[in-house]
Amino acid sequence: MVRLILALAFSLIVATGAIAQVKITFPAQRYKLHEQIRAKVENMGNNPVTFCVEFGQTSMKDGEVESTPSPFLVQRNDNGRWGTLLIGPDVGSARAAVVLEAGESKEFPFRLNGSGKMRLRLNYWHGSFPILDCRAQPKGSKLLTSAVFTID
């Protein structure tokens, strides 16, 4: 009986430690084409995390180009397979590390000009690395995937 209780307590501790420290959230699950999506990276943990942001990223708004810095890869589901959209960093654009302290969040609004089922992906590192070289990212990153949302 004691072993059972100890095993149960150990499994609860391990499960609690496995809860995601970082998450991607957005206010809705469905958006219209070119509608602004206000994605947020939230650090729910007790320690800082670092990720790279592409500052050369842009979106179209009413025929105008707007700056929309983004840390995300955007993927679309085509016939059951996820593929990354080619809206990522351009050659020579500015990428920089952003540190998110424990309990902090940062919003990254963007727009998409394609429809379908989408998801966001984010590479991040545990710890504070404000001078992380985002062109030659070190090993040890964690990959986070958002919930699926739809663009009509």
Secondary structure, DSSP 8 states (H G I E B T S, - for coil): -HHHHHHHHHHHHHHHHTS-SEEEE-S-SEE-TT--EEEEEEE-SSS-EEEEEETT-EEEETTEEEE--B--EEEEEETTEEEE-S-S--TT--EEEEEE-TT-EEEEEE--SS-EEEEEEEEEEES--TT--TTS--S--EEEE---EEE-
